[in-house]
Amino acid sequence: MVNMARYHNFTCPFQVGGSLQANSETYVTRKADEQLYKCLQGGYFSYVLSCRQVGKSSLRLQTMDRLEREGVKCVSIDLSLVGSHEITLEQWYSSFTYLLVSELGLYNCVSIRKWWSSHVHLLPHDRLKKFIDEIVLKLTKRKIVIFLDEIDSVKNVNFSLDKFFQIIGSVYAERVNNPDLLRLNFAVFGVATISGLMDEKYLNPFIKGRKIEIKEFKLAEIDPLIEQLSVFIYPNKNTLKPILQWTGGQPFLTQKVCWIIYHLALEGPLDKETHWLDKLIQKFMIINWQENDNPEHLKTISDRILYNSLPPLDLLQLYGTILEAGQIPFTDTAEEWELILSGLIVKKAGKLKVKNRLYQRVFNQQWLQNHLRRFQA
């Protein structure tokens, strides 16, 4: 693999893993950018639920920056930081409220400890609702968008957080009687399905909200990548088309291929013989992929399947059917959704298929049979 440590202090426009900042030179603007921005600007509850490493966090940061430049107060709360299975219901809500106060910059305006303890007669979710109505909206006069990241972490606690989603729903339901709530909006991000987050009777904000689908890079969208690689390869879309044919436009993989090309070019002229890109991807991303998977991406997909709450054997057998057939009809089963959330499988036009050519080469029949034997033993 290209020696990433060697370039630790080198400024490279391409980023492998992590969130791209608002001023990133290689951020690829997609349809989801405009959709999310317009929905939040219009006051609609919005949610982005998909597999990992497809650009959700980068989309969130870009949207926050755009809204803040228009005077909207944007706060982001990582729900995985609120608490785990060891926390109590009371602690979860108080921790969330502390994070909310911190993100809004209201520490000097209210004693959260005093306020919270003075309302112990209320249930935790009622306290949070009252705090939002009487403190947050009174002390913050601007429009507010609360971005809830890692929403799937609500499944990691030992109690139901359905009432938390009820609070979100009430923000929209009560706007007709409380105009102040028109200034408050929520956006949810995570690796989950709606039905997997809460009881169906609390689905109202999702049903009435706006689903934002974050899709793979398209050829017409990749000008920022072309510009950064134009020093080393001919600056046109056709040059990068073979990259997308391998990655299917998957953001992490596409950035990584560009990163590899960029750094190989720094070490010397690219040997662009016939099928040079195929050989590059085979060498640096497929052969010995476990060693070259840094930061982890392929292992994340593998682990999601092999260490799942659903029987891994069922997931592997379903994947085997898709791999052999090329595509199969989507029937909306829990196993199908788990493969989709792993990132390995994509649903298009009512069919399930492997997301891209690179995944097919890595998670091939040999990989499949090795793990089938493990779970069938």
Secondary structure, 3 states (H helix, E strand, C coil): CCCCHHHCCCCCCCCCCCCCCCCCCCCCCCHHHHHHHHHHHCCCCEEEECCCCCCHHHHHHHHHHHHHCCCCEEEEEEHHHCCCCCCCHHHHHHHHHHHHHHHHCCCCCCCHHHHHHCCCCCCHHHHHHHHHHHHHHHHCCCCEEEEEECHHHHHHCCCCCHHHHHHHHHHHHCCCCCHHHHHEEEEEEECCCCCCCCCHHHCHHHHHCEECCCCCCCHHHCHHHHHHHCCCCCCCHHHHHHHHHHHCCCHHHHHHHHHHHHHHHHHCCCCCCCCHHHHHHHHHHHCCHHHHCCCCCHHHHHHHHHCCCCCHHHHHHHHHHHHHHCCEECCCCHHHHHHHHHCCEEEECCEEEECCHHHHHHCCHHHHHHHHHHHHC
